[in-house]
Each structure stands twice: as structure tokens, then as C-alpha cells.
Amino acid sequence: MADLGVNIDHIATIRQARGGIEPEPLQAAAIAEQNGADQITIHLREDRRHIQDRDLRLLREIIQTKLNLEMAGTEEMLTIAGSIKPNTVTLVPEKREELTTEGGLLLVKDHYEFIKKIKDLGIELSVFIEADPVLIKTAAELGADTVEIHTGFYANLKNSDAIQKEIDKIYNGAKLIRELKMRVVAGHGLNYHNIFRLLDLEIIEEYNIGHSIISRAVFTGLAEAVYSMKQLIY
């Protein structure tokens, strides 16, 4: 049985499109939790294109499960993490011009001090990287608690041979993460169809899913969308 983290960034994206007050990310978080979400995931970007500081502060107060804060490794974000104290900080790459995160973080030794400072705050530290053995070993050396495997390439593949190759890569990466005593998480581009191949691996402990759930919610409502995804990974 795997946990489900529901990313609610796109709720805030819709709100910010009009600069108004709706839809309310806090309400989305509450509905997600009530329908099986084990965690609420948000990305506080430098340009604040969707989630705002206000959202983060209030979500920390109301969330009953866990709060996973995705962020870049900057001094500003370190200060925010120290103030808010999310359950997990996921270190991600960030480029202003990208529509969404385009790939995993290029994890290097220079990340050590940032990772140490987060862990010294008593916060679980996760890194969002490709299923690459060099990067995974680097994550362990730097003290990461969790590795979230970037599944965006897998999600976009159409050729069956290429899909199987990527699945093998993810599985081997997940095995190495386990061997190095870190938690195995997966996310990006996962939906109600392509998740089955990953579920069959029976090694991933948590999935972070946002766009697909919010897209389905447009037609079925958020409660049903979260509940249906939770039933798939349960």
C-alpha cells in the first residue's frame, strides 16, 4: 500500500489567473484529506506564480495529515521553511520560464549545506531527481531522507519498448534508494492510466500527483478525483 500526496498548485493557478480569491487552495486541501490524501504537496516558487506565502502559512495551520513543501535551494526558501516547519521539504529545480518542472534536480556536493540546515530544523529532506545511480548515491552521501523519482519522461513516452526501458530504470533506481536506506517516492506526469505500470513494481512508497487529479476534478469534482486515485494505489 502506497501513500498519496495531492499537489494543489493548480488550484492556486486558477485563482491567480484572475487575481481573485477563488478557488481556495485551503478548501482543496481539506477535500483532498477527507477523501484519502495522506499528504498535501505544494511548490512555493520564487515568482509566486501560483501558491502564495499566505497559502503556505494557513495550510500549515489546517492540514491534518502532512505538508510537503517543494522549493528551490535558496536562502529565502530556507528561511521560510524554518518559519513554517513543513513535515517534508522537497528540493526541486526551478526555472522562471518553465511551465512546470521540466526534470529532476542536478544534485551536487554544493547542496550539502542546504540539506544539512533543513535536517537540523527537524524536517524530512527529499530530493527530486532522475532515477540515476550516480545522483541517488549522491543523495545518500548528502544525507537525504527521501528520493522522489522524476517520472515525467516515463509519463510522456508512447513507444512500448521505450516505456519498458524507463520502467526498468525506475525500478533499479528504487531498489538502490531502498538499499541506501532512503524512502522511495515518485511523481510528475502520473495519471489514472500510466500509474499502473509503477504500481506493479510494488516498491514505490508514495506518489505525488497533481495535474491529473485536478484535471479530472473539473468533470467529477475534487472529492471523487482524489478518492479514485487513492483507490488505485491503495
Salt bridges, closest charged atoms under 4 A:
ASP9 OD2 - HIS50 NE2 3.95
GLU24 OE1 - ARG54 NH2 2.83
ASP38 OD2 - LYS230 NZ 2.57
GLU46 OE2 - ARG96 NH2 3.45
ASP47 OD2 - ARG49 NH2 3.26
ASP53 OD1 - ARG48 NE 2.63
ASP55 OD2 - ARG15 NH2 2.60
ASP55 OD1 - ARG54 NH1 2.78
GLU70 OE1 - HIS43 ND1 3.99
GLU76 OE2 - ARG48 NH2 2.76
GLU94 OE1 - HIS43 NE2 2.90
GLU98 OE2 - ARG45 NH2 3.20
GLU102 OE1 - LYS95 NZ 2.82
ASP120 OD2 - LYS116 NZ 2.98
GLU124 OE2 - ARG183 NE 2.94
GLU130 OE2 - HIS150 ND1 2.90
GLU141 OE1 - LYS109 NZ 2.48
ASP145 OD1 - LYS119 NZ 2.84
GLU205 OE2 - ARG178 NE 3.31
GLU206 OE1 - LYS66 NZ 3.92
GLU206 OE1 - ARG183 NH1 3.25
GLU224 OE2 - ARG216 NH2 3.05
